[in-house]
Amino acid sequence: MITGVGSYLPKNKFSNESLSNFVDTSDEWISKRSGIKNRHFVEDNENTSDMAFFAANKALENAQISKNDIDLIVLATTTPDNTFPSTATLVQKKLEINAVSFDIQAVCAGFIFALSVAKSMMIEGMYKNCLVIGADAMSKLLDWKDRSTSVLFGDGAGAIILQKFENIESKYDDWGILSNIIHSDGQFYNLLKTTGGVSTSQKVGFIEMEGKEVFKHAIDKLSTSLDEALKNSNKNIDELDWLVPHQANQRIILAVADKMKIDVSKVISTVKDHGNTSAASIPLALDNAIASNKILNGNLIGLHAIGGGLSWGASIIRIGTPKIL
């Protein structure tokens, strides 16, 4: 069950207007194509592990559990502090706890993949309290000469506390993560990727994207994966209290809502405030919606995301814990 959430955005905030000082773009051009108004970038001395650590602490506080109760950390990131070891082990070090810790990489779909991995390990293993984190410093991958991609991304982190409860009576006959659906298709590898890598160039590289193709795939795959997750949960779209999509582009968010025939008033959108923060975008939006009392304990929510690979997936979750109902 998801019992706590937390998020972090760097203090370095850039509006569309301020971005236009060093990118050939404008507020009108960015807003029309993406719905983004602002994004946050890390400072020179601020790393992915720092953002993940801050978000993790807030999630622990929100869940009202001790950091020493955490026995598993799964961190989704495309921008690790170092090629190795994992950034999750740095978060473990900063928290000063003993927990199995590792990274996974599915780019913007990373948080959905991390949820799926964490749930499987908690069901099959001895783990009871897991930190699931999405954190990315996407500004490190941006080519400022490419306005088609550089204006879309930002930095941030979000975290949840996932806990295992047994034999709890509830007014609902379901709780926690009801279903996880994840997919990958490497034939679309080149649609969204970086221009470098450790074994190809010994350089990180810059993001490059075939925008129109990614847009079409996003609408299709976000819709089909959500539908698949709903069917696996024996739910229908009308039963969802909220949909929390990957915050990549407002046009994609609205197009998927229209295709799925879900009222846009039930769709959480925060993309205008932070841009596409990759694996961090869903927990960022989730934390925002809970903090503003939109999403309440016991609500049925859908999550879905798509990223490079292409990789995509969806989750259906009964949020919170029956302890406080």
ChimeraX attribute file (.defattr): number of C-alpha atoms within 10 A of each C-alpha:
attribute: neighborCount
match mode: 1-to-1
recipient: residues
	/A:1	21
	/A:2	23
	/A:3	23
	/A:4	25
	/A:5	30
	/A:6	28
	/A:7	29
	/A:8	24
	/A:9	22
	/A:10	19
	/A:11	10
	/A:12	11
	/A:13	17
	/A:14	17
	/A:15	17
	/A:16	20
	/A:17	16
	/A:18	13
	/A:19	19
	/A:20	16
	/A:21	10
	/A:22	10
	/A:23	17
	/A:24	13
	/A:25	16
	/A:26	16
	/A:27	18
	/A:28	12
	/A:29	12
	/A:30	19
	/A:31	16
	/A:32	11
	/A:33	14
	/A:34	20
	/A:35	23
	/A:36	26
	/A:37	20
	/A:38	23
	/A:39	27
	/A:40	23
	/A:41	21
	/A:42	23
	/A:43	10
	/A:44	6
	/A:45	6
	/A:46	13
	/A:47	19
	/A:48	26
	/A:49	27
	/A:50	22
	/A:51	26
	/A:52	30
	/A:53	25
	/A:54	20
	/A:55	29
	/A:56	30
	/A:57	20
	/A:58	20
	/A:59	26
	/A:60	22
	/A:61	16
	/A:62	15
	/A:63	20
	/A:64	12
	/A:65	15
	/A:66	10
	/A:67	20
	/A:68	12
	/A:69	15
	/A:70	23
	/A:71	18
	/A:72	24
	/A:73	25
	/A:74	26
	/A:75	32
	/A:76	33
	/A:77	33
	/A:78	22
	/A:79	22
	/A:80	21
	/A:81	19
	/A:82	11
	/A:83	10
	/A:84	9
	/A:85	12
	/A:86	18
	/A:87	28
	/A:88	30
	/A:89	21
	/A:90	19
	/A:91	24
	/A:92	22
	/A:93	14
	/A:94	13
	/A:95	16
	/A:96	11
	/A:97	14
	/A:98	16
	/A:99	22
	/A:100	15
	/A:101	20
	/A:102	18
	/A:103	21
	/A:104	19
	/A:105	19
	/A:106	23
	/A:107	28
	/A:108	31
	/A:109	32
	/A:110	32
	/A:111	35
	/A:112	29
	/A:113	28
	/A:114	25
	/A:115	24
	/A:116	19
	/A:117	15
	/A:118	22
	/A:119	22
	/A:120	12
	/A:121	15
	/A:122	17
	/A:123	11
	/A:124	9
	/A:125	9
	/A:126	11
	/A:127	18
	/A:128	16
	/A:129	25
	/A:130	26
	/A:131	30
	/A:132	29
	/A:133	34
	/A:134	38
	/A:135	36
	/A:136	32
	/A:137	30
	/A:138	26
	/A:139	22
	/A:140	16
	/A:141	20
	/A:142	21
	/A:143	17
	/A:144	16
	/A:145	11
	/A:146	14
	/A:147	16
	/A:148	17
	/A:149	18
	/A:150	20
	/A:151	30
	/A:152	25
	/A:153	25
	/A:154	30
	/A:155	30
	/A:156	32
	/A:157	33
	/A:158	33
	/A:159	33
	/A:160	29
	/A:161	26
	/A:162	26
	/A:163	22
	/A:164	16
	/A:165	14
	/A:166	5
	/A:167	5
	/A:168	9
	/A:169	9
	/A:170	13
	/A:171	9
	/A:172	9
	/A:173	6
	/A:174	13
	/A:175	22
	/A:176	22
	/A:177	21
	/A:178	18
	/A:179	19
	/A:180	26
	/A:181	20
	/A:182	19
	/A:183	15
	/A:184	17
	/A:185	11
	/A:186	11
	/A:187	9
	/A:188	16
	/A:189	13
	/A:190	15
	/A:191	20
	/A:192	19
	/A:193	19
	/A:194	17
	/A:195	15
	/A:196	15
	/A:197	12
	/A:198	10
	/A:199	7
	/A:200	9
	/A:201	10
	/A:202	9
	/A:203	12
	/A:204	16
	/A:205	17
	/A:206	21
	/A:207	19
	/A:208	19
	/A:209	16
	/A:210	13
	/A:211	13
	/A:212	10
	/A:213	12
	/A:214	18
	/A:215	14
	/A:216	11
	/A:217	17
	/A:218	22
	/A:219	20
	/A:220	14
	/A:221	21
	/A:222	24
	/A:223	21
	/A:224	17
	/A:225	23
	/A:226	26
	/A:227	19
	/A:228	18
	/A:229	25
	/A:230	23
	/A:231	14
	/A:232	15
	/A:233	17
	/A:234	10
	/A:235	15
	/A:236	11
	/A:237	18
	/A:238	11
	/A:239	11
	/A:240	19
	/A:241	18
	/A:242	24
	/A:243	26
	/A:244	25
	/A:245	28
	/A:246	34
	/A:247	30
	/A:248	29
	/A:249	22
	/A:250	21
	/A:251	15
	/A:252	21
	/A:253	24
	/A:254	17
	/A:255	17
	/A:256	22
	/A:257	21
	/A:258	13
	/A:259	12
	/A:260	17
	/A:261	11
	/A:262	17
	/A:263	14
	/A:264	16
	/A:265	11
	/A:266	16
	/A:267	19
	/A:268	21
	/A:269	26
	/A:270	25
	/A:271	28
	/A:272	19
	/A:273	19
	/A:274	28
	/A:275	26
	/A:276	28
	/A:277	31
	/A:278	33
	/A:279	37
	/A:280	35
	/A:281	34
	/A:282	32
	/A:283	30
	/A:284	30
	/A:285	23
	/A:286	27
	/A:287	23
	/A:288	19
	/A:289	18
	/A:290	15
	/A:291	13
	/A:292	10
	/A:293	10
	/A:294	15
	/A:295	23
	/A:296	15
	/A:297	17
	/A:298	21
	/A:299	17
	/A:300	23
	/A:301	22
	/A:302	25
	/A:303	24
	/A:304	27
	/A:305	32
	/A:306	31
	/A:307	23
	/A:308	24
	/A:309	21
	/A:310	25
	/A:311	24
	/A:312	27
	/A:313	28
	/A:314	33
	/A:315	27
	/A:316	26
	/A:317	24
	/A:318	22
	/A:319	21
	/A:320	25
	/A:321	20
	/A:322	19
	/A:323	10
	/A:324	7
	/A:325	9
